[in-house]
Amino acid sequence: MQPALVLLGARVLWVTGRSGRMTTVPVLGAATLGDWLAARPQVLRPIERMELAAVIDNPLTWGRRPTILPRPGSVGD
């Protein structure tokens, strides 16, 4: 598994760390991010991916969804 830090729209990024320690960090634009993610090795079994997708798709995971309907009484007659 490889962690990823994704920053969209960032103009500048400074990375500092312990001296003497080198780490390779891929730097990608938004246009290449999808292909890079798809090329990563699969680490979850199909059933684990299905379980994760169910959690992600569940609105309760993310809290209340905003409604696009106006509240009663908030729109003029």
Secondary structure, 3 states (H helix, E strand, C coil): CCCCCCCCCCCCCCCCCCCCCCCCCCCCCHHHHHHHHHHCCCCCCHHHHHHHHHHHHCHHHHCCCCCCCCCCCCCCC
